[in-house]
């Protein structure tokens, strides 16, 4: 790492941790040069980079200041009451799908500003280059190629994925990997492999609605574990829940969690794996945003600490490369045979043209170069959204500053009604993802998830302004907490 | 239809129906010219065509004779006892997957003669032409194309499929169709949409093992309805079963059924739809072999008679065009919303490159021309397999002569052990599909399914000879019925 990059990383970490609070002035260039023994040009380069990342802003003749978010998220207890939750956290029935679909329907419409979308903005994806890979592999799809290699996915792609694990320092043998129809199929197969109807499964609260839908579909019960706004899942709450309840499996997103954007730090991932290993509980790890990190290094997944084969690590190319290709995978630990068997019974395999095109692209296409650019741009876009929220949302709104991914989780005061905002915003051509779709018990009615992955534009600025106006209108009705 | 084609159809129908029995001599060319008012060259052309189809054989200076199969299948009662079945036909637990997988594993190996395979032989598929479609659509996969149009599948493909329905005289609006990851996903989604764990579902006996696996996976119960060797599902047995049991749904293959190759005639399809409509029972119709008919016209599916929206018509391109693309669909009747919703929760959608390439191919690629050739060649290959069975299998073996598809169902005497034959054959590098994998109760131990879709070769001839030798060896152990 170059010296200016070291300085960027140092200051960016302090800003994300809150040690350098919003509004704080960065040390002057002069101070930096003296303290760190750097040239002024190196120090300037570092500050320009931080500005580019959307973390600081220069004020003429004054210096560099840390910008938004206006405040961190409240502690989990304040989100909806941890103690109340610990006693009432088993949801017997979810009934979530209808609500989720009514929200997602709106996102399909291209005329709607897609702040509620879960999809990445595809404008940065190397689709031309991928198209070339597709054209290159097309003639190879002949004869037995078309029917052999279906089970578990094509070896060429499994090899490329195994190499990427290796580059991270994780050995996941290609013979164990199972290629799936997106991470969504991987997650659903994992769940079916380790739990039965009626079983209790621990999920995050708030958490990705696909886990809620899967539990509802398979008639399992949700045990909601609160997510801490700074460092992800509340492990102490999980440990207490495991004492009290017969949890059959966990389904967690350990890095850049959807919807909060939070990550478990490395040592907490290790502790999570140890906690579950002690009880022999399988972990379904959803890691689809892991490659979209803003720091200098990829976060290790919990899978990296798995010695017992209890962690099923699920990911895909849908957030970084090619959502429509529908290719994901799972490194399944000890559950590989069961997962592969379930896939053979339900979809047989992922589509071969997409698998082979991705294998070709991974081998020749410059995926890492693409990812570096993608991370860089995502961080800047997210910063633009955060800054717009500061400008337009009512004072007192709380947002986190994610260290990766493209979601911003916004918490209003307790009386706020995100479902009402969702309706009002839709009527003005703007989608948002209201908090209740991320909870089996429809908690988080005072929260919103916004997609910050789209290129910043006047249209987005207007949309955030409109949301802010609609949120302010709610204040009179917000009740005593507002 | 040309005059010689009319004659071919007339005689082929008589041969398939058994009105012209194996060994029977066809009318002389002279008789034909007189009876039908045709020229001798037209009559010869028809006979050549029948020979090409593998239905007749010329004997020098003697005439044309109907060749194999040696006998028709026994009536369903003789297969495993219909009355016994009607009382004991509910299988509480299936435990079928392990057996199926152990059989299917062998088929993966390219060194094994694939008589046990369920896959079509890909040698006839227009993969070069499909590859061109893939290359052509590749650059179109950009921007919002990649995330829009995921739900229900891409409109371009839905439109092409709707046009094919229209060409058959069936109006299935493209807005209702759901594109899936192969027919297998369609079938599984349909089942989840209309039945719950514990529910009773009527299936065919013998029947496609995917239905058994699906019921086992979803903890549903199987009600086995016998398949008649001439004209498919025993409707009277179904009607009796519906009187006695609370059947929640049916899952049937109405044309060129896997494994028996039988079809429900048009009037029986209509009667089936009426029977189920009277009770409001949904029908999951698996029609993946419907395009592989040897007659002059495509058989209508049961869906064609559906007025209530109770029939979910599932098919795919996997048996005719591109198995590895994993693209199928369902025309879902009144269950479309539920099926599409379940897909959004589990795999999201089928892969876009494959969908768009197929849409392009259907629009420009000459699918109908390809299908005509495929049907022609399949029929001849199947005839080669039937003829080899006549040459090499023990006398008394019974086989049907399918009017479409590529499977031959072989019934030995009652004491025969197809699982033992499967093991012995595998040791000699030959796979077969033993009868018990097609039954929830592991019936049909005296039966085999053979794949007749591969190009005929000395290797296949040898394999059939070896199977015949192994079958003869079993005779001493076959028990009193043998």
Contacts between the chains, C-beta under 8 A, distances in Angstrom:
chain1	res1	chain2	res2	distance
A	97	B	341	6.4
A	97	B	345	6.9
A	101	B	341	6.2
A	101	B	344	7.2
A	104	B	344	7.6
A	108	B	148	6.8
A	108	B	151	6.6
A	110	B	144	6.3
A	110	B	148	6.5
A	117	B	147	7.9
A	119	B	147	4.3
A	120	B	147	7.9
A	122	B	142	7.5
A	122	B	143	5.5
A	122	B	144	6.5
A	122	B	146	4.6
A	122	B	147	5.8
A	123	B	143	6.4
A	125	B	146	6.9
A	127	B	141	5.6
A	127	B	142	4.6
A	127	B	143	7.5
A	127	B	146	6.8
A	128	B	139	6.6
A	128	B	142	7.4
A	130	B	138	7.6
A	130	B	141	7.3
A	131	B	138	3.4
A	131	B	139	4.7
A	131	B	141	6.1
A	131	B	142	8.0
A	132	B	138	7.2
A	134	B	134	5.9
A	134	B	135	7.0
A	134	B	138	4.1
A	134	B	141	7.7
A	134	B	353	5.6
A	135	B	134	7.0
A	135	B	135	3.6
A	135	B	138	4.9
A	138	B	130	7.6
A	138	B	131	3.4
A	138	B	132	7.2
A	138	B	134	4.0
A	138	B	135	4.9
A	139	B	128	6.6
A	139	B	131	4.7
A	141	B	127	5.6
A	141	B	130	7.3
A	141	B	131	6.1
A	141	B	134	7.7
A	141	B	322	7.9
A	141	B	324	6.5
A	142	B	122	7.5
A	142	B	127	4.6
A	142	B	128	7.4
A	142	B	131	8.0
A	143	B	122	5.5
A	143	B	123	6.4
A	143	B	127	7.6
A	144	B	110	6.2
A	144	B	122	6.6
A	145	B	324	7.1
A	146	B	122	4.6
A	146	B	125	6.9
A	146	B	127	6.8
A	146	B	322	6.7
A	146	B	323	5.3
A	146	B	324	4.0
A	147	B	117	7.9
A	147	B	119	4.3
A	147	B	120	7.9
A	147	B	122	5.8
A	147	B	323	5.2
A	147	B	324	6.6
A	148	B	108	6.8
A	148	B	110	6.5
A	150	B	323	7.8
A	150	B	324	6.7
A	151	B	108	6.6
A	181	B	181	5.4
A	181	B	326	8.0
A	181	B	347	4.1
A	181	B	348	7.5
A	181	B	350	7.9
A	181	B	351	7.4
A	182	B	347	6.3
A	182	B	348	5.6
A	184	B	345	7.7
A	184	B	346	6.7
A	184	B	347	6.1
A	184	B	348	5.3
A	185	B	346	6.4
A	185	B	347	4.6
A	188	B	345	7.4
A	188	B	346	5.0
A	188	B	347	7.9
A	192	B	217	7.5
A	197	B	197	5.8
A	197	B	219	7.0
A	210	B	345	6.7
A	213	B	345	4.4
A	214	B	345	6.6
A	214	B	346	7.9
A	217	B	192	7.5
A	217	B	342	6.9
A	217	B	345	5.8
A	217	B	346	7.6
A	219	B	197	7.0
A	322	B	141	7.9
A	322	B	146	6.7
A	323	B	146	5.3
A	323	B	147	5.2
A	323	B	150	7.8
A	324	B	141	6.5
A	324	B	145	7.1
A	324	B	146	4.0
A	324	B	147	6.6
A	324	B	150	6.7
A	324	B	349	7.8
A	324	B	351	7.4
A	324	B	352	3.6
A	324	B	353	7.7
A	325	B	351	5.7
A	325	B	352	6.6
A	325	B	353	6.4
A	326	B	181	7.9
A	326	B	347	6.9
A	326	B	348	6.5
A	326	B	349	6.2
A	326	B	350	6.8
A	326	B	351	4.5
A	326	B	352	7.3
A	327	B	351	7.3
A	341	B	97	6.4
A	341	B	101	6.2
A	342	B	217	7.0
A	344	B	101	7.2
A	344	B	104	7.6
A	345	B	97	6.9
A	345	B	184	7.8
A	345	B	188	7.4
A	345	B	210	6.7
A	345	B	213	4.4
A	345	B	214	6.6
A	345	B	217	5.9
A	346	B	184	6.7
A	346	B	185	6.4
A	346	B	188	5.0
A	346	B	214	7.8
A	346	B	217	7.6
A	346	B	346	8.0
A	347	B	181	4.1
A	347	B	182	6.3
A	347	B	184	6.1
A	347	B	185	4.7
A	347	B	188	7.9
A	347	B	326	6.9
A	347	B	347	6.2
A	348	B	181	7.5
A	348	B	182	5.6
A	348	B	184	5.3
A	348	B	326	6.5
A	349	B	324	7.8
A	349	B	326	6.3
A	350	B	181	7.9
A	350	B	326	6.9
A	350	B	351	7.0
A	351	B	181	7.3
A	351	B	324	7.4
A	351	B	325	5.7
A	351	B	326	4.5
A	351	B	327	7.3
A	351	B	350	7.0
A	351	B	351	3.4
A	351	B	353	7.2
A	351	B	354	4.5
A	352	B	324	3.6
A	352	B	325	6.5
A	352	B	326	7.3
A	352	B	354	7.9
A	353	B	134	5.6
A	353	B	324	7.7
A	353	B	325	6.4
A	353	B	351	7.1
A	353	B	353	4.9
A	353	B	354	5.3
A	353	B	357	6.7
A	354	B	351	4.5
A	354	B	352	7.9
A	354	B	353	5.3
A	354	B	354	6.8
A	357	B	353	6.7
